Amino acid sequence: MKWLVFFSLSNTVWAGVQFLGVSIAGGDFGCQIDGSCPTGSTQLPLSSFGQGGGDGDGQMKHFVQDDGINMFRLPISWQSLVNNKLGGTLDANNFAKYDKLVQACLATGAHCMVEIHNFARWNGAIIGQSSGTVTDEHFVSLWSQIATKYARNDKIVFELMNEPHDLDVPMWAATCQKVIAAIRGVGATTQIILLPGTNFDSAAMLVSSGSAEALMALTNPDGTTDNLLLDIHKYLDVDNSGTHAECVTNNTAAFGEVAEFLRRIGRKGIVSETGAAPGGSSCLAKFCEQNAFINANSDAFIGLVTWAAGSFGTSYLLSATPSKQGGKFVNNGLMAQCVVGTWKDAPDSVHPIPTSLAITASLSPTTAASNIQSAASNSEKASEIAAPITSTTQTGQSALILPTPTGPTDTPTTLILAPGISSVLTSDSRAASAVPTTTAGSGRATTTPSGAPTATTSITRSASGSWSTNLQSPTGKLWAILGLFLVAAAL
Ligand SMILES: *[C@@H]1O[C@H](CO)[C@@H](O)[C@H](O)[C@H]1NC(C)=O
């Protein structure tokens, strides 16, 4: 009998998002929201090209060495990669230049996001929604070729498209499904693929537009959803365009809604574009609040990437470009405090109060009740046992849900698991580095209860909603407090 317990842990080493990043822009310069991108406007951010581009190489080294940043987003236009030939092969010269930027990024040790900056369009025509002008096959061809080039590097992240808008969501999801199949099909089987929704991928609209649901229903060819992540953007200005100096929101409502959605279905996302004006009114307060919130919800958001450095100068409205002072790169105040600072300062235990816990069994019998020795300390809670899991991610398993505490005087609930439990799967990817033993399944880390297999394993939810367990990591360190969430949606 083997059990998998899904939860996310609060632990000092896991504060904040796993990936903190910066866009190293320039390959996208000239791109309009109708998907036209004049190749003459491209300004790749490598000073060695002599195109007037920024010193992306130096900037990335600075961000990694001085700030611990571990992800860069490298925008490029579709037109540039195929030298204006829709459906054509990668242009040897243009791709070689872009690849030089990618290799400079990889050389820092960071994860590197390849991102097509075309708003789901080519010169005004929507991919797969333009009566055959620009087809899914055109787009699939592009991604097959890119993925072939990077199939052997698992630090490459494929961001399929920047900010789709004004399109049919189910059709767009169908397009993305074909691209996922193509990328995996050429051997890029382990890389993260980021899936963007309509309304410019706005966090405020991803759930209500149906984008999040449609995109998170997509699968790899083997039927899994491994490394398929929701792509999320949001600005703080009045029309979410990132073109105004004034910040009017900290976006916690919008990001909270997306986090809740992801948590409910047991999936993850990356905030791959957000930013604010270093000199803008209210931006220091609101951008810091926003990013602290994103870090606090790192069970749902594994990455946060700010816009932008690269070929942007330090006077660009949303500049994250460091200035050269005495031969060294120095971040502006907004970048230092709200991007790097909120990440480094993210508290140890930042997850919201847990609302439910699911225990799932991977083997038969498929009713939880028969595998749980004793459960609730009162009959009302015991009756919650054995709700079958119906969500697609956990078909065939069984579950137990402990209800949300009703208040500070609610009765503590202890769940005593059956003897012989041998593994725990966390839903927090950062647990994998702290608890390195991995196991098959959709989670990432395993451990054993102290003294397994004979010891009794228990998980207790206190009246205040905090969780504790006698499970220990392989090093014997007690996981005293678990910030717990549950992954089984539909429950
Ligand atoms: C975000 O702004 C709202 C409204 O002003 C405020 O209530 C909330 O506390 C802020 N969130 C954070 C994380 O500061």
Ligand as a Chemical Component Dictionary entry (heavy atoms), coordinates in Angstrom:
data_LIG
# 
_chem_comp.id                   LIG 
_chem_comp.type                 NON-POLYMER 
_chem_comp.pdbx_formal_charge   0 
_chem_comp.three_letter_code    LIG 
# 
loop_
_chem_comp_atom.comp_id 
_chem_comp_atom.atom_id 
_chem_comp_atom.alt_atom_id 
_chem_comp_atom.type_symbol 
_chem_comp_atom.charge 
_chem_comp_atom.model_Cartn_x 
_chem_comp_atom.model_Cartn_y 
_chem_comp_atom.model_Cartn_z 
_chem_comp_atom.pdbx_ordinal 
LIG C1 C1 C 0 -2.995 45.862 -2.326 1  
LIG O1 O1 O 0 -3.880 46.939 -2.386 2  
LIG C2 C2 C 0 -5.060 46.727 -1.642 3  
LIG C3 C3 C 0 -5.986 47.887 -1.954 4  
LIG O2 O2 O 0 -5.321 49.101 -1.784 5  
LIG C4 C4 C 0 -4.739 46.588 -0.181 6  
LIG O3 O3 O 0 -5.889 46.364 0.562  7  
LIG C5 C5 C 0 -3.784 45.420 -0.019 8  
LIG O4 O4 O 0 -3.360 45.324 1.323  9  
LIG C6 C6 C 0 -2.570 45.563 -0.916 10 
LIG N1 N1 N 0 -1.821 44.307 -0.897 11 
LIG C7 C7 C 0 -0.595 44.219 -0.405 12 
LIG C8 C8 C 0 0.050  42.874 -0.525 13 
LIG O5 O5 O 0 0.002  45.150 0.102  14 
# 
loop_
_chem_comp_bond.comp_id 
_chem_comp_bond.atom_id_1 
_chem_comp_bond.atom_id_2 
_chem_comp_bond.value_order 
_chem_comp_bond.pdbx_ordinal 
LIG C1 O1 SING 1  
LIG C1 C6 SING 2  
LIG O1 C2 SING 3  
LIG C2 C3 SING 4  
LIG C2 C4 SING 5  
LIG C3 O2 SING 6  
LIG C4 O3 SING 7  
LIG C4 C5 SING 8  
LIG C5 O4 SING 9  
LIG C5 C6 SING 10 
LIG C6 N1 SING 11 
LIG N1 C7 SING 12 
LIG C7 C8 SING 13 
LIG C7 O5 DOUB 14 
# 
